[in-house]
Amino acid sequence: MCRYAMTRYKPHYACFHCRMTFKRKLLIDIGRQDKVPSKRAKCPNCGLLMADMGKDFEAPKKDDVKGWDHVKTLYSVGITFHSCGCSGPGYIPNTKDRLIAYFEEIRQGYQHQLDFWRQREEPTDRSGIDRDKSKNWRFISRVPYELRSKKTTISNEDAKNYWICGYSKSTKK
């Protein structure tokens, strides 16, 4: 069971200027359930906008300037500590070098997928489709289910579009 399902946890907000974190009160705590909370939170010390770091955030110590710079870098590239609470936010690199290596690994994975779909010959008959699904399942399974069909194979064009542009429900045929 999700640890956030039974108890209300307050989200963590970080001020990179002051190198401090705060937990924001929930509206239910102050008896205002009917109001929609503002997404923006200001630092009580300096008045600057704070970053919503999620419920799983653990801040570095205030005097750890290098740690705070790293957390700020993570936030600037969109890595925060939001999760449902069951599995945590996933792998988060703890140094700038590891962050760069992590993104490089992701980029290489995308490039590997694109190279496969650019060079793949689309099967035309049923036995070719079955052979293709068996041989190339690692690539085919990485494309959203909505773009695949059990009876036919995914087109190279659809797969390339997915890896280049991403997938949304609006692009679904």
N, C-alpha and C positions, 0 to 999 in steps of 0.2 A: 504494500500500500504506500502511496505517496506520502512523504512526511509533511507536505504542505496541505494535504487534504483535510486534516483534522484540526489543525491549529492555524491561526492567522499569523504569518510572519511579516515583519516590516521590511520594506525594501531598503537597501543600503545606497546611500548617495555619497559621492566623494567630491571634495573640493581639492583640485590639484594645486591651486594657489596656496591654500593654507596647509595642505597635506593632512587633512582631517576627514573623517567619515561621520555620517549621521544617519540615523534611522528615522524615517519620516513617519509621523503618526498616521494611522489609518483613520478614515472618516468614521468608522464604526466605534473607534475608541473615544471619540469626542461627541458621539450621538448625532452625527450628520450623515446617515446612510443614504439619504435621498439626493445628496449633492454629488456631482461628478468631480473627482479630484483633478487639480491642475497637474499636468505632466512636468511642469517646470518647478524646480525647487531651488531656492536661493540659499547660499551659505549664510548661516547666522553670524559668522565672524566678519567676512569681507563683502558680502552682498552679491558676489558673482554667482552665475548659474552653476549648479553642481551636476555631475554626471550620474545617471542612474546606472549603477553597477550590478544590480540584481540581488537576489537573496543569498546567493552562495559566495559573495565577495568577502575576502579576508584581506584587510588593508595591511600594507607594510608599516613598520614603526615610523613615527613622525620624523625622526632624524635620518631615516634611510632614503636619502635623496635619489640614489640610483634605482631603488625599488619603486619609488613614486614615479620617476621618469618612465620606467618600463610599463607601469600600469597605465600611465597617460598614453603611451605609444599603443598599447593594446586597445584602449578605448578609441583612439583616433582611427584605427583600422577596423573598428566594429566588433571587437572581441569583448564581451561582457560576461557576467557570471549569472545569467538567467538560465533557469532550468525548471522543470516541474518538481524537482526535489528527489526524484527516484534515482537518477543516475548521475547527477551533477552536470556541470557545463561541458564536460568533455576535456580533451587535452588542451591545455593552455601553456604555451612555451614560457619559461621563466627568465629568459635572457633575450636580448635583442638578436644575437647571433642565431639562437634556436628559433626565434620567430621568423627570421629571414629564411632559414633552412626549411622550416615548416611550410611557408608560402611557396618556396621553390619546389618542394615535393608535390604540393597541390597543383602547381602550374605544370609540372612534368606529367602528372596524371592526366590533366586535361589535354595536353599536347599528344600524349600517347593514345587517348581515345580518339581525338580528331584524326590522327594519322591512320588509325585502323579504319575509321569510317570513310576516309578519302580513298583508301586503297582496296577496300573490300569489293568483291564482285557479288552483286545481288543474285541469289539463287532464283531460278525460274520455275522449277518443278517441285513437287512434294518431297521427293527424296533429297533434293538439294537443300530444301528448307530445313528438313530434319537434320541433315548432316551439318548445316550451318549453325543451327541452334545447339547441337551437341559440341561442335568444335569451338564456337565463339561465344559460349554462354557468359563468359566473364565480361565481355563487352556489351552484349545484348541486355544482360540483367541490370546494367547501370543506367539504362534509358527508362524513363517512367513507364509504368504499366499501360497507361492510357495511350501511348504511342505504339505499343506492341499489340499483336493479335495472336491468338493461339493457332489459327489456321494458316496465317500468312506470316511473312517476315517483315521486319521494319525496313523502310526504305533508307538508303544511305542519306538522301536529302533531308528527311525528317530527323535522323540522328545527328547529322552535322548542324542543322539548325538548333537542335537542343543544346549541343555542346558549345555553340558559338553564342546563341542568344538567350538560352535558358528556356524554361518551360512554364507556361501559364495555362490555366483552364481556357482562356480566350483563344489560344492557338489550337485547341483541340478541334479535330475535324468532326 
